[in-house]
Amino acid sequence: MSTIAAISTPNAVGGIAVIRISGERALAVAEKIFRPYGEKIVAEMQGYTCAYGIAHDDGERIDDCILTVFRAPHSYTGEDTCEISCHGGLYVSKCILRAALKNGAVSAESGEFTKRAFLNGKLDLTQAEAVMDVISARGEAELRMAEQLREGAAYKKARECSDRLLKILSGIAAWTDYPDEDIPEIEPTAIKSELTAIRGELASLIRNYDSGRILREGVATAIVGRPNVGKSTLFNCLSGCERSIVTDIAGTTRDVVEETVRLGDIVLRLSDTAGIHDTEDIIEGIGIDIAEKTAKNAELVIAVFDGNCPLSADDFNLINKINNKNCIAVVNKSDREQLIESEKLSQFFKHIVYISAKQNEGIEQLENAVKELFLINSESFSVATASNERQKQCIERAICSVDEGIGIIESSEMYDALNVVLDDAEQSLLELSGQKITEAVVDEVFSRFCVGK
């Protein structure tokens, strides 16, 4: 493999910048562009050691730096690796990278350092994918889930299931291939029991998938209601800034305003929509159509009602439109006299929260309702789980094959058929960990990484 180099710190001014070089000639490249102070020789440096010196380009000084050496196989990539830490200016770090590229390195592609760690057996594919989850974590729960994955929790459980399947497959093969030998006869009941247990273990890997996806990607959320109930005020309250125009004039919001906000451990991809009501205004009507489509496509609908008024025909019309969605009823203006018929609302909504968006009161109750609705709890991110759609599909295929195997046993079909479907399950689990996977899939996985990682 070629020796690769990239800036591994963000493309922004900071205290330091790190240029990473990895490959068979990493130390040779570093020796050409880094001159230690004192008597150290780069080529002779041991792993996990540092040297202070200057980075240069054909002898022309660039910056004072620290060189850190990691010797194969005890490095992140499993190859000889050098990291040059310099002052965190954009131009300085680019000059050092340029010098490395002039002296034998080539530019690293997106995720290529982690890809080499995978190819060199330092990480399985599920752990490699978790690296990007760690980098992009936006809260404690998300980070804890990513760390679980990076430590190989999902891989270990899948590997255990894979080993159990192999044991069944080897038993079937031995019994069918050597009928004259003194090999114990296959017990269908015992195999069925074991397959049922394996299925349960695999199912647990995707049971909390939606919770994990919500932690990573956020919840598509539509704020809906009739005009002037406080939708935009709530939107601004959650956003922490004046993103939506707020006035006492009904119908101020005519288009969808979007913002991503964090509510505790959960990210909401908020959409503030036009007030839904009967109107003859053509422009306002277009906004209402968009609002209804936004609500239809949302994973969560926050239906806002004015606590200072009885429920109106427009309110009941809205309730009918969203009755099949994940909904939270938010009764706004709790700081004023309450005239809304709460008992009627409770007939339609399991989750009802009373807030004053203007006074920023009751938001914690809204957070708790979102958590309860999407079952975000400590279990969701403390157990092994699939972290992305690729992993989920591999596990689902394995479960489907195991189900077929159970069906074959129940119908007393030939063991040849059982062998085929269980082999399919085994192949799906090998694809999950990356032990058997196409180059195209590997390239797709690492294309989502940032350069330098």
Secondary structure, 3 states (H helix, E strand, C coil): CCCEEEECCCCCCEEEEEEEEECCCHHHHHHHHEEECCCCCHHHCCCCEEEEEEEEECCEEEEEEEEEEECCCCCCCCCCEEEEEEEECHHHHHHHHHHHHHCCCEECCECHHHHHHHHCCCCCHHHHHHHHHHHHCCCHHHHHHHHHHHCCHHHHHHHHHHHHHHHHHHHHHHHHHCCCCCCCCCCHHHHHHHHHHHHHHHHHHHHCHHHHHHHHHCEEEEEECCCCCCHHHHHHHHHCCCCCCCCCCCCCCCCCEEEEEEECCEEEEEEECCCCCCCCCHHHHHHHHHHHHHHHHCCEEEEEEECCCCCCHHHHHHHHHCCCCCEEEEEECCCCCCCCCHHHHCCCCCCEEECECCCCECHHHHHHHHHHHHCCCHHHHCCCCCCCHHHHHHHHHHHHHHHHHHHHHHCCCCHHHHHHHHHHHHHHHHHHHCCCCCHHHHHHHHHCCCECC
